[in-house]
Amino acid sequence: TVNDGDNGHDLSGGWYDAGDNVKFNLPMTYSTWVLGWGMLKFKDGYKCANQIQAACDMIKWPLDYFLKCWIPSEQTLYVQVGDGYADHGFWGRPENMHMGRPAYKVNSGCHGAD
């Protein structure tokens, strides 16, 4: 799963959801937003704990992944990587997961929902 992609398009990075190896962009965006909001709201605490750089690095990881998910020239957004059913059948670290990992996307021909 550390080398996720779709037809040569790099989708590595990001965070896994709920203790398995599926990447769902909706909860990942919320988690990223909450971390960013917390940094803004409690900046003094992060500063006192000398954790501003660590927090910035932590937020940068999913943001870099989201940039990979968006293909502006095709108006395509990848929204999920992995199959929940297959992933739940595997108990191990992502580096040892070598099954097929479908990537789901939305575009003008395949709309998403709220």
N, CA, C and O atoms as a GROMACS GRO file, in nm:
protein
  456
    1THR      N    1   0.081  -0.120   0.000
    1THR     CA    2   0.000   0.000   0.000
    1THR      C    3   0.085   0.126   0.000
    1THR      O    4   0.034   0.235  -0.027
    2VAL      N    5   0.210   0.113   0.030
    2VAL     CA    6   0.295   0.232   0.031
    2VAL      C    7   0.326   0.280  -0.110
    2VAL      O    8   0.377   0.390  -0.128
    3ASN      N    9   0.297   0.197  -0.209
    3ASN     CA   10   0.320   0.234  -0.349
    3ASN      C   11   0.188   0.244  -0.426
    3ASN      O   12   0.182   0.204  -0.542
    4ASP      N   13   0.083   0.295  -0.362
    4ASP     CA   14  -0.048   0.303  -0.426
    4ASP      C   15  -0.042   0.388  -0.552
    4ASP      O   16   0.035   0.484  -0.562
    5GLY      N   17  -0.126   0.350  -0.648
    5GLY     CA   18  -0.137   0.426  -0.771
    5GLY      C   19  -0.250   0.374  -0.857
    5GLY      O   20  -0.313   0.273  -0.825
    6ASP      N   21  -0.274   0.444  -0.967
    6ASP     CA   22  -0.378   0.404  -1.060
    6ASP      C   23  -0.327   0.431  -1.201
    6ASP      O   24  -0.311   0.546  -1.241
    7ASN      N   25  -0.301   0.325  -1.274
    7ASN     CA   26  -0.251   0.338  -1.412
    7ASN      C   27  -0.130   0.431  -1.420
    7ASN      O   28  -0.123   0.517  -1.508
    8GLY      N   29  -0.038   0.414  -1.329
    8GLY     CA   30   0.084   0.495  -1.330
    8GLY      C   31   0.073   0.626  -1.254
    8GLY      O   32   0.173   0.695  -1.238
    9HIS      N   33  -0.046   0.662  -1.208
    9HIS     CA   34  -0.062   0.787  -1.133
    9HIS      C   35  -0.032   0.760  -0.985
    9HIS      O   36  -0.097   0.676  -0.923
   10ASP      N   37   0.065   0.830  -0.930
   10ASP     CA   38   0.112   0.809  -0.793
   10ASP      C   39   0.007   0.854  -0.691
   10ASP      O   40  -0.030   0.971  -0.688
   11LEU      N   41  -0.040   0.762  -0.609
   11LEU     CA   42  -0.133   0.792  -0.501
   11LEU      C   43  -0.076   0.747  -0.366
   11LEU      O   44  -0.151   0.714  -0.274
   12SER      N   45   0.055   0.745  -0.357
   12SER     CA   46   0.118   0.710  -0.230
   12SER      C   47   0.100   0.825  -0.131
   12SER      O   48   0.069   0.937  -0.170
   13GLY      N   49   0.120   0.794  -0.005
   13GLY     CA   50   0.106   0.896   0.098
   13GLY      C   51  -0.032   0.894   0.160
   13GLY      O   52  -0.109   0.800   0.140
   14GLY      N   53  -0.062   0.997   0.234
   14GLY     CA   54  -0.191   1.005   0.302
   14GLY      C   55  -0.197   0.916   0.424
   14GLY      O   56  -0.098   0.851   0.460
   15TRP      N   57  -0.312   0.914   0.487
   15TRP     CA   58  -0.334   0.836   0.608
   15TRP      C   59  -0.434   0.725   0.582
   15TRP      O   60  -0.524   0.739   0.500
   16TYR      N   61  -0.418   0.615   0.653
   16TYR     CA   62  -0.514   0.506   0.648
   16TYR      C   63  -0.627   0.535   0.747
   16TYR      O   64  -0.610   0.613   0.841
   17ASP      N   65  -0.740   0.472   0.724
   17ASP     CA   66  -0.860   0.500   0.803
   17ASP      C   67  -0.893   0.386   0.898
   17ASP      O   68  -0.887   0.269   0.859
   18ALA      N   69  -0.926   0.418   1.019
   18ALA     CA   70  -0.988   0.327   1.115
   18ALA      C   71  -0.910   0.199   1.141
   18ALA      O   72  -0.970   0.094   1.163
   19GLY      N   73  -0.780   0.207   1.140
   19GLY     CA   74  -0.699   0.090   1.174
   19GLY      C   75  -0.682  -0.011   1.063
   19GLY      O   76  -0.624  -0.117   1.086
   20ASP      N   77  -0.730   0.019   0.944
   20ASP     CA   78  -0.705  -0.071   0.832
   20ASP      C   79  -0.620   0.004   0.729
   20ASP      O   80  -0.557   0.105   0.762
   21ASN      N   81  -0.617  -0.044   0.607
   21ASN     CA   82  -0.527   0.016   0.508
   21ASN      C   83  -0.600   0.083   0.392
   21ASN      O   84  -0.542   0.102   0.285
   22VAL      N   85  -0.726   0.119   0.413
   22VAL     CA   86  -0.801   0.193   0.312
   22VAL      C   87  -0.778   0.341   0.336
   22VAL      O   88  -0.770   0.386   0.450
   23LYS      N   89  -0.768   0.417   0.227
   23LYS     CA   90  -0.757   0.562   0.239
   23LYS      C   91  -0.888   0.623   0.188
   23LYS      O   92  -0.918   0.619   0.068
   24PHE      N   93  -0.964   0.680   0.280
   24PHE     CA   94  -1.087   0.752   0.247
   24PHE      C   95  -1.058   0.901   0.260
   24PHE      O   96  -1.020   0.947   0.368
   25ASN      N   97  -1.075   0.975   0.153
   25ASN     CA   98  -1.037   1.116   0.156
   25ASN      C   99  -1.126   1.201   0.245
   25ASN      O  100  -1.079   1.298   0.304
   26LEU      N  101  -1.256   1.168   0.256
   26LEU     CA  102  -1.344   1.252   0.337
   26LEU      C  103  -1.300   1.256   0.484
   26LEU      O  104  -1.280   1.366   0.537
   27PRO      N  105  -1.285   1.143   0.552
   27PRO     CA  106  -1.240   1.154   0.691
   27PRO      C  107  -1.096   1.206   0.703
   27PRO      O  108  -1.060   1.268   0.803
   28MET      N  109  -1.015   1.180   0.601
   28MET     CA  110  -0.878   1.231   0.605
   28MET      C  111  -0.876   1.384   0.597
   28MET      O  112  -0.795   1.448   0.663
   29THR      N  113  -0.964   1.441   0.515
   29THR     CA  114  -0.968   1.588   0.506
   29THR      C  115  -1.014   1.648   0.638
   29THR      O  116  -0.961   1.750   0.682
   30TYR      N  117  -1.113   1.585   0.702
   30TYR     CA  118  -1.160   1.637   0.830
   30TYR      C  119  -1.050   1.629   0.935
   30TYR      O  120  -1.028   1.725   1.009
   31SER      N  121  -0.982   1.517   0.943
   31SER     CA  122  -0.873   1.502   1.041
   31SER      C  123  -0.764   1.606   1.018
   31SER      O  124  -0.710   1.662   1.113
   32THR      N  125  -0.732   1.631   0.892
   32THR     CA  126  -0.631   1.730   0.858
   32THR      C  127  -0.676   1.869   0.900
   32THR      O  128  -0.599   1.948   0.955
   33TRP      N  129  -0.803   1.899   0.873
   33TRP     CA  130  -0.858   2.030   0.910
   33TRP      C  131  -0.855   2.048   1.062
   33TRP      O  132  -0.816   2.154   1.111
   34VAL      N  133  -0.895   1.946   1.137
   34VAL     CA  134  -0.896   1.955   1.283
   34VAL      C  135  -0.756   1.980   1.337
   34VAL      O  136  -0.738   2.061   1.428
   35LEU      N  137  -0.657   1.912   1.282
   35LEU     CA  138  -0.519   1.936   1.326
   35LEU      C  139  -0.476   2.079   1.296
   35LEU      O  140  -0.414   2.144   1.380
   36GLY      N  141  -0.510   2.128   1.178
   36GLY     CA  142  -0.475   2.266   1.142
   36GLY      C  143  -0.546   2.367   1.231
   36GLY      O  144  -0.485   2.464   1.276
   37TRP      N  145  -0.674   2.344   1.256
   37TRP     CA  146  -0.750   2.432   1.343
   37TRP      C  147  -0.690   2.432   1.484
   37TRP      O  148  -0.674   2.538   1.545
   38GLY      N  149  -0.657   2.314   1.533
   38GLY     CA  150  -0.597   2.304   1.666
   38GLY      C  151  -0.466   2.378   1.674
   38GLY      O  152  -0.435   2.440   1.776
   39MET      N  153  -0.388   2.373   1.568
   39MET     CA  154  -0.262   2.447   1.566
   39MET      C  155  -0.286   2.597   1.573
   39MET      O  156  -0.216   2.670   1.643
   40LEU      N  157  -0.386   2.644   1.499
   40LEU     CA  158  -0.417   2.787   1.501
   40LEU      C  159  -0.474   2.830   1.636
   40LEU      O  160  -0.436   2.934   1.691
   41LYS      N  161  -0.563   2.750   1.689
   41LYS     CA  162  -0.631   2.784   1.814
   41LYS      C  163  -0.538   2.775   1.935
   41LYS      O  164  -0.547   2.856   2.027
   42PHE      N  165  -0.450   2.677   1.934
   42PHE     CA  166  -0.363   2.652   2.050
   42PHE      C  167  -0.215   2.665   2.013
   42PHE      O  168  -0.131   2.588   2.060
   43LYS      N  169  -0.186   2.762   1.930
   43LYS     CA  170  -0.048   2.780   1.881
   43LYS      C  171   0.052   2.796   1.995
   43LYS      O  172   0.163   2.743   1.988
   44ASP      N  173   0.013   2.867   2.100
   44ASP     CA  174   0.105   2.886   2.213
   44ASP      C  175   0.143   2.754   2.276
   44ASP      O  176   0.257   2.736   2.318
   45GLY      N  177   0.048   2.661   2.285
   45GLY     CA  178   0.077   2.530   2.342
   45GLY      C  179   0.175   2.452   2.256
   45GLY      O  180   0.269   2.390   2.308
   46TYR      N  181   0.153   2.454   2.125
   46TYR     CA  182   0.247   2.387   2.034
   46TYR      C  183   0.385   2.451   2.044
   46TYR      O  184   0.487   2.382   2.042
   47LYS      N  185   0.387   2.584   2.054
   47LYS     CA  186   0.514   2.656   2.063
   47LYS      C  187   0.586   2.622   2.194
   47LYS      O  188   0.706   2.594   2.192
   48CYS      N  189   0.515   2.623   2.306
   48CYS     CA  190   0.575   2.590   2.436
   48CYS      C  191   0.629   2.447   2.439
   48CYS      O  192   0.730   2.419   2.503
   49ALA      N  193   0.560   2.357   2.369
   49ALA     CA  194   0.603   2.216   2.365
   49ALA      C  195   0.705   2.191   2.256
   49ALA      O  196   0.750   2.078   2.237
   50ASN      N  197   0.743   2.298   2.184
   50ASN     CA  198   0.839   2.286   2.074
   50ASN      C  199   0.791   2.184   1.969
   50ASN      O  200   0.869   2.101   1.921
   51GLN      N  201   0.661   2.191   1.935
   51GLN     CA  202   0.602   2.095   1.843
   51GLN      C  203   0.546   2.158   1.716
   51GLN      O  204   0.475   2.091   1.641
   52ILE      N  205   0.574   2.284   1.691
   52ILE     CA  206   0.518   2.349   1.572
   52ILE      C  207   0.567   2.280   1.445
   52ILE      O  208   0.487   2.252   1.356
   53GLN      N  209   0.696   2.253   1.435
   53GLN     CA  210   0.747   2.189   1.313
   53GLN      C  211   0.691   2.049   1.297
   53GLN      O  212   0.656   2.009   1.186
   54ALA      N  213   0.682   1.974   1.405
   54ALA     CA  214   0.625   1.839   1.399
   54ALA      C  215   0.480   1.844   1.353
   54ALA      O  216   0.438   1.762   1.271
   55ALA      N  217   0.403   1.939   1.405
   55ALA     CA  218   0.263   1.952   1.364
   55ALA      C  219   0.252   1.993   1.218
   55ALA      O  220   0.167   1.941   1.146
   56CYS      N  221   0.338   2.083   1.173
   56CYS     CA  222   0.338   2.122   1.031
   56CYS      C  223   0.372   2.003   0.942
   56CYS      O  224   0.309   1.984   0.838
   57ASP      N  225   0.469   1.925   0.982
   57ASP     CA  226   0.505   1.805   0.905
   57ASP      C  227   0.389   1.706   0.901
   57ASP      O  228   0.362   1.645   0.798
   58MET      N  229   0.320   1.692   1.014
   58MET     CA  230   0.208   1.599   1.022
   58MET      C  231   0.094   1.643   0.929
   58MET      O  232   0.030   1.559   0.866
   59ILE      N  233   0.069   1.772   0.921
   59ILE     CA  234  -0.037   1.823   0.834
   59ILE      C  235   0.006   1.820   0.688
   59ILE      O  236  -0.078   1.800   0.600
   60LYS      N  237   0.133   1.839   0.661
   60LYS     CA  238   0.182   1.840   0.523
   60LYS      C  239   0.165   1.703   0.456
   60LYS      O  240   0.141   1.697   0.336
   61TRP      N  241   0.177   1.595   0.532
   61TRP     CA  242   0.170   1.460   0.475
   61TRP      C  243   0.038   1.436   0.399
   61TRP      O  244   0.043   1.398   0.283
   62PRO      N  245  -0.078   1.458   0.461
   62PRO     CA  246  -0.202   1.438   0.384
   62PRO      C  247  -0.222   1.546   0.277
   62PRO      O  248  -0.280   1.518   0.172
   63LEU      N  249  -0.176   1.668   0.302
   63LEU     CA  250  -0.194   1.772   0.201
   63LEU      C  251  -0.118   1.738   0.073
   63LEU      O  252  -0.169   1.760  -0.037
   64ASP      N  253   0.002   1.684   0.087
   64ASP     CA  254   0.077   1.639  -0.032
   64ASP      C  255   0.000   1.529  -0.105
   64ASP      O  256  -0.003   1.526  -0.228
   65TYR      N  257  -0.060   1.438  -0.029
   65TYR     CA  258  -0.140   1.331  -0.089
   65TYR      C  259  -0.260   1.389  -0.163
   65TYR      O  260  -0.290   1.346  -0.275
   66PHE      N  261  -0.330   1.485  -0.103
   66PHE     CA  262  -0.447   1.544  -0.169
   66PHE      C  263  -0.409   1.610  -0.301
   66PHE      O  264  -0.485   1.606  -0.397
   67LEU      N  265  -0.292   1.671  -0.306
   67LEU     CA  266  -0.246   1.730  -0.432
   67LEU      C  267  -0.227   1.624  -0.539
   67LEU      O  268  -0.253   1.649  -0.657
   68LYS      N  269  -0.183   1.505  -0.499
   68LYS     CA  270  -0.169   1.395  -0.595
   68LYS      C  271  -0.305   1.346  -0.643
   68LYS      O  272  -0.319   1.298  -0.756
   69CYS      N  273  -0.406   1.359  -0.557
   69CYS     CA  274  -0.540   1.308  -0.590
   69CYS      C  275  -0.612   1.394  -0.693
   69CYS      O  276  -0.705   1.345  -0.758
   70TRP      N  277  -0.574   1.517  -0.710
   70TRP     CA  278  -0.643   1.609  -0.800
   70TRP      C  279  -0.565   1.622  -0.931
   70TRP      O  280  -0.447   1.656  -0.932
   71ILE      N  281  -0.633   1.594  -1.042
   71ILE     CA  282  -0.574   1.610  -1.175
   71ILE      C  283  -0.654   1.719  -1.246
   71ILE      O  284  -0.755   1.688  -1.310
   72PRO      N  285  -0.611   1.844  -1.237
   72PRO     CA  286  -0.690   1.954  -1.291
   72PRO      C  287  -0.716   1.944  -1.441
   72PRO      O  288  -0.824   1.979  -1.487
   73SER      N  289  -0.618   1.898  -1.516
   73SER     CA  290  -0.635   1.891  -1.662
   73SER      C  291  -0.745   1.794  -1.703
   73SER      O  292  -0.800   1.804  -1.813
   74GLU      N  293  -0.777   1.698  -1.615
   74GLU     CA  294  -0.882   1.601  -1.643
   74GLU      C  295  -1.006   1.623  -1.558
   74GLU      O  296  -1.105   1.551  -1.570
   75GLN      N  297  -1.000   1.725  -1.469
   75GLN     CA  298  -1.109   1.750  -1.375
   75GLN      C  299  -1.146   1.621  -1.301
   75GLN      O  300  -1.263   1.585  -1.288
   76THR      N  301  -1.042   1.553  -1.252
   76THR     CA  302  -1.057   1.423  -1.184
   76THR      C  303  -1.002   1.433  -1.044
   76THR      O  304  -0.895   1.490  -1.020
   77LEU      N  305  -1.078   1.376  -0.950
   77LEU     CA  306  -1.037   1.372  -0.811
   77LEU      C  307  -1.046   1.229  -0.761
   77LEU      O  308  -1.154   1.169  -0.763
   78TYR      N  309  -0.935   1.176  -0.716
   78TYR     CA  310  -0.935   1.044  -0.651
   78TYR      C  311  -0.988   1.062  -0.509
   78TYR      O  312  -0.946   1.154  -0.439
   79VAL      N  313  -1.080   0.975  -0.468
   79VAL     CA  314  -1.146   0.991  -0.338
   79VAL      C  315  -1.125   0.874  -0.243
   79VAL      O  316  -1.153   0.884  -0.124
   80GLN      N  317  -1.076   0.763  -0.296
   80GLN     CA  318  -1.053   0.645  -0.211
   80GLN      C  319  -0.949   0.557  -0.276
   80GLN      O  320  -0.945   0.543  -0.399
   81VAL      N  321  -0.866   0.496  -0.193
   81VAL     CA  322  -0.772   0.395  -0.240
   81VAL      C  323  -0.786   0.274  -0.149
   81VAL      O  324  -0.776   0.284  -0.027
   82GLY      N  325  -0.809   0.160  -0.211
   82GLY     CA  326  -0.822   0.035  -0.137
   82GLY      C  327  -0.965  -0.015  -0.134
   82GLY      O  328  -1.060   0.062  -0.154
   83ASP      N  329  -0.979  -0.142  -0.109
   83ASP     CA  330  -1.108  -0.210  -0.101
   83ASP      C  331  -1.130  -0.249   0.044
   83ASP      O  332  -1.057  -0.332   0.099
   84GLY      N  333  -1.232  -0.191   0.106
   84GLY     CA  334  -1.257  -0.218   0.248
   84GLY      C  335  -1.274  -0.364   0.280
   84GLY      O  336  -1.225  -0.410   0.383
   85TYR      N  337  -1.341  -0.440   0.195
   85TYR     CA  338  -1.362  -0.583   0.221
   85TYR      C  339  -1.230  -0.659   0.217
   85TYR      O  340  -1.201  -0.738   0.306
   86ALA      N  341  -1.152  -0.636   0.114
   86ALA     CA  342  -1.024  -0.706   0.101
   86ALA      C  343  -0.927  -0.662   0.210
   86ALA      O  344  -0.857  -0.745   0.269
   87ASP      N  345  -0.924  -0.533   0.236
   87ASP     CA  346  -0.832  -0.482   0.338
   87ASP      C  347  -0.864  -0.535   0.476
   87ASP      O  348  -0.774  -0.561   0.556
   88HIS      N  349  -0.992  -0.552   0.505
   88HIS     CA  350  -1.029  -0.604   0.637
   88HIS      C  351  -0.992  -0.751   0.653
   88HIS      O  352  -0.990  -0.803   0.765
   89GLY      N  353  -0.964  -0.817   0.544
   89GLY     CA  354  -0.919  -0.956   0.550
   89GLY      C  355  -0.769  -0.969   0.572
   89GLY      O  356  -0.718  -1.080   0.587
   90PHE      N  357  -0.699  -0.857   0.575
   90PHE     CA  358  -0.554  -0.858   0.593
   90PHE      C  359  -0.521  -0.792   0.726
   90PHE      O  360  -0.564  -0.679   0.752
   91TRP      N  361  -0.445  -0.860   0.808
   91TRP     CA  362  -0.403  -0.804   0.935
   91TRP      C  363  -0.251  -0.795   0.933
   91TRP      O  364  -0.182  -0.894   0.955
   92GLY      N  365  -0.201  -0.678   0.908
   92GLY     CA  366  -0.057  -0.660   0.902
   92GLY      C  367  -0.022  -0.518   0.864
   92GLY      O  368  -0.110  -0.433   0.848
   93ARG      N  369   0.104  -0.495   0.851
   93ARG     CA  370   0.149  -0.360   0.819
   93ARG      C  371   0.137  -0.332   0.669
   93ARG      O  372   0.144  -0.424   0.588
   94PRO      N  373   0.119  -0.207   0.632
   94PRO     CA  374   0.101  -0.172   0.491
   94PRO      C  375   0.217  -0.218   0.402
   94PRO      O  376   0.196  -0.251   0.285
   95GLU      N  377   0.337  -0.219   0.456
   95GLU     CA  378   0.453  -0.259   0.377
   95GLU      C  379   0.445  -0.405   0.333
   95GLU      O  380   0.510  -0.445   0.237
   96ASN      N  381   0.365  -0.485   0.403
   96ASN     CA  382   0.351  -0.627   0.369
   96ASN      C  383   0.223  -0.657   0.290
   96ASN      O  384   0.194  -0.773   0.262
   97MET      N  385   0.150  -0.557   0.254
   97MET     CA  386   0.024  -0.575   0.182
   97MET      C  387   0.052  -0.561   0.032
   97MET      O  388   0.093  -0.455  -0.015
   98HIS      N  389   0.029  -0.669  -0.040
   98HIS     CA  390   0.064  -0.668  -0.183
   98HIS      C  391  -0.054  -0.704  -0.273
   98HIS      O  392  -0.034  -0.742  -0.388
   99MET      N  393  -0.175  -0.691  -0.222
   99MET     CA  394  -0.294  -0.721  -0.303
   99MET      C  395  -0.326  -0.603  -0.394
   99MET      O  396  -0.271  -0.494  -0.380
  100GLY      N  397  -0.415  -0.627  -0.488
  100GLY     CA  398  -0.460  -0.518  -0.574
  100GLY      C  399  -0.529  -0.411  -0.492
  100GLY      O  400  -0.604  -0.442  -0.400
  101ARG      N  401  -0.504  -0.287  -0.524
  101ARG     CA  402  -0.559  -0.174  -0.449
  101ARG      C  403  -0.633  -0.083  -0.545
  101ARG      O  404  -0.571   0.004  -0.606
  102PRO      N  405  -0.763  -0.102  -0.561
  102PRO     CA  406  -0.837  -0.016  -0.654
  102PRO      C  407  -0.837   0.129  -0.606
  102PRO      O  408  -0.837   0.156  -0.486
  103ALA      N  409  -0.836   0.220  -0.700
  103ALA     CA  410  -0.845   0.362  -0.670
  103ALA      C  411  -0.976   0.413  -0.732
  103ALA      O  412  -1.004   0.389  -0.849
  104TYR      N  413  -1.054   0.482  -0.652
  104TYR     CA  414  -1.184   0.532  -0.696
  104TYR      C  415  -1.174   0.683  -0.718
  104TYR      O  416  -1.115   0.755  -0.638
  105LYS      N  417  -1.234   0.728  -0.827
  105LYS     CA  418  -1.224   0.869  -0.860
  105LYS      C  419  -1.359   0.923  -0.907
  105LYS      O  420  -1.446   0.847  -0.949
  106VAL      N  421  -1.374   1.052  -0.898
  106VAL     CA  422  -1.490   1.120  -0.952
  106VAL      C  423  -1.443   1.217  -1.059
  106VAL      O  424  -1.335   1.276  -1.050
  107ASN      N  425  -1.526   1.231  -1.160
  107ASN     CA  426  -1.498   1.322  -1.271
  107ASN      C  427  -1.631   1.352  -1.342
  107ASN      O  428  -1.737   1.317  -1.291
  108SER      N  429  -1.625   1.416  -1.456
  108SER     CA  430  -1.750   1.453  -1.524
  108SER      C  431  -1.829   1.332  -1.571
  108SER      O  432  -1.950   1.343  -1.591
  109GLY      N  433  -1.766   1.218  -1.588
  109GLY     CA  434  -1.835   1.097  -1.631
  109GLY      C  435  -1.874   1.004  -1.518
  109GLY      O  436  -1.950   0.909  -1.538
  110CYS      N  437  -1.821   1.031  -1.399
  110CYS     CA  438  -1.848   0.945  -1.282
  110CYS      C  439  -1.860   1.036  -1.161
  110CYS      O  440  -1.762   1.066  -1.094
  111HIS      N  441  -1.983   1.081  -1.135
  111HIS     CA  442  -2.006   1.179  -1.029
  111HIS      C  443  -2.003   1.114  -0.892
  111HIS      O  444  -2.032   0.996  -0.876
  112GLY      N  445  -1.966   1.194  -0.795
  112GLY     CA  446  -1.969   1.150  -0.657
  112GLY      C  447  -2.096   1.199  -0.590
  112GLY      O  448  -2.182   1.259  -0.655
  113ALA      N  449  -2.108   1.174  -0.463
  113ALA     CA  450  -2.222   1.220  -0.385
  113ALA      C  451  -2.173   1.290  -0.261
  113ALA      O  452  -2.055   1.278  -0.224
  114ASP      N  453  -2.261   1.361  -0.196
  114ASP     CA  454  -2.224   1.431  -0.072
  114ASP      C  455  -2.192   1.333   0.037
  114ASP      O  456  -2.158   1.374   0.148
   0.00000   0.00000   0.00000
